Amino acid sequence: MVLPELIKPIFPVSNLEQVTDDQLARFAELIYEQTGIRVSPQKKTLLSNRVRRRLRKTGIDGFEAYYRHLRQLRPNDPEWDAFLQEITTHETYLFRDESQWDWFRNDFLAQCAADARSGRAARSLRIWSAACSTGDEAVTAACCIADALSNLPQWKIEILGTDIGIGALEQARSAVFGERAMRLVPPAYRRRFFNKAKDALVWQAKPILTDMIHFRQHNLMDPLREKTFDLVFLKNVLIYFDTDSKRTVLDNVRAAIQCGGVLVAGAAEGVADLIRDFQRVQPWLYRKPTK
Ligand SMILES: C[S@@+](CC[C@H](N)C(=O)[O-])C[C@H]1O[C@@H](n2cnc3c(N)ncnc32)[C@H](O)[C@@H]1O
């Protein structure tokens, strides 16, 4: 909610005005406290532009007033979400990092199916897409599962997608994807797993995919408090965190993976040194010891 005394009829911050160094440091600290993300001093113009958009939307009178406003809000206030949507990147698309999805289909799911057939494991699979943005990763996992597991109705599949951004999650729940997000989806998967209205530019995921997935808000800096997972995707998010925040996130993620389960990380996210108790299978793939 915007405080009445902060609302001015005329927008007072010009397009050229920037936050001061001191304001930048204070905004950065606030963002860090809330998300674990480090905003560097080089991001002054970017931060100024993004805060300016919120000033326009809220009518709040300047950077300082907006900072004070944000400071006194509860973390779950919609304005916090709107602000974080501005300063975080939500870039994602289906089948991002194709070689990881080849591994997921040909190795991971093939092994799960073989273990189930031989009676070594139950027909159940729990997957967490952490920092899922608009849900593309979760839907990609569902496509691969629907394709790889021939007797799908006999399986109990649960895919959880979480993100800090409420707006991103609303989009994820709609399960609608544009051409750009769909560009790597194989044609056979498009036909089987998505509907496209004639002349429409978007694709709607079918219930065979969406029935496996649910989305909810979660901050990676907090423990998840769920039953453990067989596989966790944690990609393209830790790059924005400093080492202390990464350590907190990885402690939370480690606790959410069951013994023998795996973590699929972004190749450039620097997790190796922070997850030494896991076996490093690939620069992006880590297995939790069985006990
Ligand atoms: C670039 S997207 C990554 C999407 C997907 N994992 C992928 O690799 O395509 C980064 C996401 O991280 C989310 N994020 C940033 N900080 C977070 C936090 N502390 N907790 C949960 N999600 C966070 C952002 O809201 C954004 O949607």
The ligand as an SDF file (V2000), in Angstrom:
LIG
                    3D

 27 29  0  0  0  0  0  0  0  0999 V2000
   17.0440  -16.4330  -14.5890 C   0  0  0  0  0  0  0  0  0  0  0  0
   15.6820  -17.1190  -13.7210 S   0  0  0  0  0  0  0  0  0  0  0  0
   16.0960  -18.8570  -13.7870 C   0  0  0  0  0  0  0  0  0  0  0  0
   14.9510  -19.7030  -14.2790 C   0  0  0  0  0  0  0  0  0  0  0  0
   15.2740  -21.1820  -14.5100 C   0  0  0  0  0  0  0  0  0  0  0  0
   15.8140  -21.8080  -13.3200 N   0  0  0  0  0  0  0  0  0  0  0  0
   16.2250  -21.3760  -15.6740 C   0  0  0  0  0  0  0  0  0  0  0  0
   17.3820  -21.7280  -15.4660 O   0  0  0  0  0  0  0  0  0  0  0  0
   15.8200  -21.1800  -16.8220 O   0  0  0  0  0  0  0  0  0  0  0  0
   16.1190  -16.6780  -12.0310 C   0  0  0  0  0  0  0  0  0  0  0  0
   14.9200  -16.7440  -11.0760 C   0  0  0  0  0  0  0  0  0  0  0  0
   15.4320  -16.7380   -9.7430 O   0  0  0  0  0  0  0  0  0  0  0  0
   14.4410  -16.1360   -8.9230 C   0  0  0  0  0  0  0  0  0  0  0  0
   15.0520  -15.7700   -7.6340 N   0  0  0  0  0  0  0  0  0  0  0  0
   15.9580  -14.7940   -7.3790 C   0  0  0  0  0  0  0  0  0  0  0  0
   16.2570  -14.7740   -6.0720 N   0  0  0  0  0  0  0  0  0  0  0  0
   15.5300  -15.7490   -5.4900 C   0  0  0  0  0  0  0  0  0  0  0  0
   15.4000  -16.2200   -4.1450 C   0  0  0  0  0  0  0  0  0  0  0  0
   16.1000  -15.6610   -3.1450 N   0  0  0  0  0  0  0  0  0  0  0  0
   14.5690  -17.2470   -3.9100 N   0  0  0  0  0  0  0  0  0  0  0  0
   13.8550  -17.8160   -4.9190 C   0  0  0  0  0  0  0  0  0  0  0  0
   13.9190  -17.4090   -6.2000 N   0  0  0  0  0  0  0  0  0  0  0  0
   14.7570  -16.3820   -6.4810 C   0  0  0  0  0  0  0  0  0  0  0  0
   13.9680  -14.9550   -9.7540 C   0  0  0  0  0  0  0  0  0  0  0  0
   12.6950  -14.4970   -9.3260 O   0  0  0  0  0  0  0  0  0  0  0  0
   13.9640  -15.5660  -11.1770 C   0  0  0  0  0  0  0  0  0  0  0  0
   12.6860  -16.0120  -11.5380 O   0  0  0  0  0  0  0  0  0  0  0  0
  1  2  1  0
  2  3  1  0
  2 10  1  0
  3  4  1  0
  4  5  1  0
  5  6  1  0
  5  7  1  0
  7  8  2  0
  7  9  1  0
 10 11  1  0
 11 12  1  0
 11 26  1  0
 12 13  1  0
 13 14  1  0
 13 24  1  0
 14 15  1  0
 14 23  1  0
 15 16  2  0
 16 17  1  0
 17 18  1  0
 17 23  2  0
 18 19  1  0
 18 20  2  0
 20 21  1  0
 21 22  2  0
 22 23  1  0
 24 25  1  0
 24 26  1  0
 26 27  1  0
M  CHG  2   2   1   9  -1
M  END
$$$$
